[in-house]
Amino acid sequence: MTPNHPTAARNAYISFAKAFSIITIVIYHFTMDMPFSPGILKVLSLGGGGVHLFIFASGFGLALSRYTDFKTYLSRRFSKVYLPYLIAITLIFVLNIFLHIYKDDYKSYLAHVFLYKMFFDKYVGTFGYQLWFISTILQFYLVFPLLSLWVNKHPWKTVLSISIVISLVYAVTIAMLGYGESRVVGSFFLQYLWEFVLGMVIARQGLMEKIMSCKLYIFLLVSIISYTIMAGLVFILGPIGKNVNDIFSFLGYLSMSVFIYKIVVHVKSIYKTILAVEPFSYSLFLTHYFVYHASMRFLFVHPRPVQIVPLFFTALGVAYLFENFVLRRVLAITL
């Protein structure tokens, strides 16, 4: 099936998006403590918006998956998401006993294993702050069957509009109540509901082909406008603006990723290189912060821009090994 086929083009973009987003997330995490100018750090921080694309892609993929019954569905999600996470956090916990990279102890580990970390700020970011995202995506997996019924039974424009309102009301409410900086409250699934539902709607309505057929300059324009609004909201509204700008962060990042995709898909060497990360993108997400912290602990001590390239390729290598020589073997035994 060639990329020109509608279904292939749709799947090709989602695969590209998963790889592209984890690459920008890793670069953002690796550079946030490095001595760049404030302007460069702001640009690099846009890479953190890849989490929004992850949520969108999850909604998209689940909407196209075959749902039989809740038990089978949960078992499938367990094997694909929770079990790799459990293996990764266990490995990190054991290694940390000997390497002393984190101050987190067995209480933090148990909070990950039994998932109650999503209710406590002191646990949600332990053993790698990026792991807060696991709480969010697992919440979406639990509510997906209900969301699926909702999307199927009502007009998609109504569903999407209500989802946007819910996310906005939630974001404004937690900001006004003073919980905007709480990772637990801020990562609750309602904050990102509309992104997940948007992915579901686009998948169910077959809208991806139409979106991808838009002119290249439109995606660039939407990205610039969205990021401009995002910056303005923070400047004008402060904490409330910071909380509601997720919408524009997502629109900006999504448009930027499509813009880049439509360019690099014609440059096969770059396209294939980025796409090669997709098969182990989840493993890279789970392990990259451990690589960074271990490197800072034993090799580099102080973050410097020159370290970005070796750090990135080391993270790729560790994630590849974890995916193919740890994860697959453990899953083969347990499943």
N, C-alpha and C positions, 0 to 999 in steps of 0.2 A: 504494500500500500504506500503510495507516494505522499509527500507533504501537501500536494495540491488537492488531495481528496479531503472534503469537509471534515470527516471524522478524524482522519489522520492529522490534519492541521490543528484541530481542537486538542487532541491528545498530545501532539508535539509541543504545543505552547504550554500546556499544564506541566508536562515533564520538564520543559525548559525553565518554567517559572519556579518549580521546586528546587532545581539545581541553582538557579540564579539567586534566589532569595537566601538560601543557606550560605552561599558564597559571600553575599553582602553582609549578612548577619555576622559571620565569622570575622570578616575584615573590620566591621564596626567594633566588635568586642575586643579584637586584638589591638585596635588603635585608640580606644577611648582614653587610655591613660598615658598615651605617648605625647611628647612635647611638640605637637603641631600648633599652628596658629588657631585662634578661636574660629576663624572663618572656615578653615579646612576641617576642623573637628565637627562643625555644624553640618558640612556636606557629608562627611563620613557617617555621621549619626543617622542620616537618611536611610542608610543600609539596614538599620534596626527595624524599619517598616516592613521588612520581609516577613515578620511574624503575621502581619495582616494577610499577606498573600498565602501563607500556610493555611490560615483559617478559611479563606476563600476557596483554595484548592481542595481542602478537606470537605467542605460542603458540596463542591462540584463533584468530587469523586464519589462520595457516598450517595448522592442523588442518582448517579448512574449505576450504582451497584445493585445487585439483586438481593432483595430483602425477603427472607422466608419466614422466620420467626425470631422473636426477641432473644431466645437462648442461643440460637446459632449465630445471630448477629453479634451478641456480646462475646461469644467464644472467638469469633473471627477478629474482633477488635482487640481482645485480650492478647491473642497471639501476635498481632502485628504492631501493637503500640505498648501495652503495659508490660508484657514479658521482656521485650528488648530493654525497656526502661529499667525494669527490675534487675536484669542482668548487669546493665551498665552501672547502676547505682551501687550494687553489691560489689562489683569489681573496684569501683572508686573508693568505697568504704574500706575494703580490705587493704588496698594499696596505701590508703591514707594512714592506716595504723602504723605502717613502717616508714612512710615518707614524711608524715607530719606537715602536709600541705595546708590542710584546713584545720580549724579548731573544732569543727563539728564532730559530735560524738555519736554513740549508738542511739541516743534519743532522736537525733536528727535522722539517722538512717531508718529507724522504725517509722518515723513520720512519713518518709517516702514510701516505704514498703506498704504501709496500710493506708496511705493516701490522705491522712488527716493533716498533712502539711498545708493543704489548701485552705485550712481554717486558721492558721497561725502564722503571723508575719515572721516570727523568729525561726520558723522552719522552712518557709516557702522558697527561700533562696539559698538554702544550704547545699554544699557540695557542687556549687556552680549555679550562679544566679539565673542562668537561662532556663533552668528546670522548672521555673514557675509556670512556663507555658504548658507543661504536661497536665497540670491541674485544669487549665482552661479547656484544652482539647478533649480531655476525658469527660468533662461536664457536657460538652457538645455531643459526644458519643452517646451519653445517657439520655439526652433529650431529643436526639435525632429522630427516633420513631414518631414522636409527637409532632415534631416540626415537619416531618414528611407528610403526615396526614393533613396538617394545616396547609401546606403548599399545594397538595393535590386537590383539596376540596374548595379552595377559594381562588379568585382571580389573582394572578401573580403580582399585578401592580398594587393591589390592596395589601397583600401579604408583605411585600417589600416596604411599602409606605409605613405600615404599622411597625415593622421591625426597626426602621430608621427612627421612628418616634420613640420606641422603647429604649433603644440604645442611647439616644440623646437625653431623654428624661433621666435615665439611670446615671449617665455621666455627669449631668448638671447637679443631680441630687447628691451624689457622693462628694462632689467638690464643695457644695454649699454646706454640707454637714462636716466638712473637714477631714474626709477620708480619701481625698484625691491622691495622696502620697502612699496610701496603704496598698502594697502589692496584692494582698489577699482580696481586698475589696475591688481594686482596679482590674484584677484579672478574672473576675466573675464573668461567666459567659454572656450575660446580658450586655456587657460593655461592647462586645464584638458580635452581637447577634445578627445585625444587619449584613455583615460581611459574609458570614456563614450562609445565611438565607439567600443572599445575592448569588453565591456560587451554586446553590441548589436551583434557584430560579433559572439562571442562565443554562444550566445543564438540562433541566426538565423541558424548558421551552425551546431548546436548540438555538440559542441566540449567539453562541460563540462565533459561528461562521460570519454572522452579520457584523459583529463587533470587530473581528479581525479584518474585515474587508474595508474598514474606514481608512481614510487617507493617513499617511504617516504623520503629517504635520498636526493632525488633530490630537494624537496621543501626546505629542510634545507640548502642544498648547495646554491641554488639560492638566498635564503634569506641572507645568510652570504655574498655572493659575491656582491649582490645588495647594502647592507648596507655599505660594505667596499668601493665600488665605490662612493656611496653617500658622505661618509666622505672625500674621496680623492678629489672629485670635489670641495667641499667647501674649503678645505685646499689649493688646487692648483689654482683654478680660482676665489676664493673670491665671490663677489656678483653674477657673472654670474653662477658660479658653484652652488650657493645656489638656483638660480632660475631653473636651468635645472635638479637639483637632484630630483625633484618631480617624475620623471620617475622611478628612482631607489628606492625612498621611497615607491612608490606604489608596485613595483615588490617585494621588500623586505617584505613589510607588507602583501601583498597577499599570498606570499609563506609561510610566517610564520603562517598566519591564517589557510591555508590548512593543514600545518604540524600539528598544534595543533588540528584542527578538526579531522584529521584522527586518532589521538591518543584518544581524549576524547570521540569520538563517541562510543567507546567500553567501556567507563566508564560511565554507564547510569546516575549515580547520578550527576556527574559533567556536563555531556552533557545536561541533562534536566534542571539543574539549570541555565546554561547559556542561553539555548533556551527560558526559561521562561521570559526573559527580552525582547525578540523580539516583542511581541504584543504591548508594550508601549515604544519601543526604540525611536521613534520620539518625544514622549512627554518627555522622559528623556533628549533627546538632547535639547529641547526647554527650559526646566526648571532647569537643573542641576546647571548652573552658578548662577542663582538667589538664589538657596539654599545655595551655597557656600558663596556668598557675604553676604547674610542675617546672616548666621552662624558666619562669621567673624565679622560682625557688632555688634551682640548681645550676642554671646556665647563665642567664642574662642579668639577673638581679634588678636592674633598672630598665624600664621599657624605652626602646629607641626605634625610630623609623626603619633603620637598616635591618631590624629583626623580623619585620613583617613577612618577608618572603620565606625564610627558613621556618618560621612559626607556622605559616599557612600550609606549607608542603608537609611538615611534620604532622600537623593535624589531619591532613588528607590521608597520610600513610597510616596513622593510628586508627582512623575511622574505617579505612579499607580493611585493615587486619581484623578489627573488631567485628565488622560485618561478615567477613568471609571465613575467619578462622576461630572466632569465639561464638558469635551469635548463631550462625548456621548450625554449628555442631551441638550447641546446647539445645537449640530448638528441635533439632533432629532427635535428640534423646528424650526430651520432655513432651513432645507432641506426637 
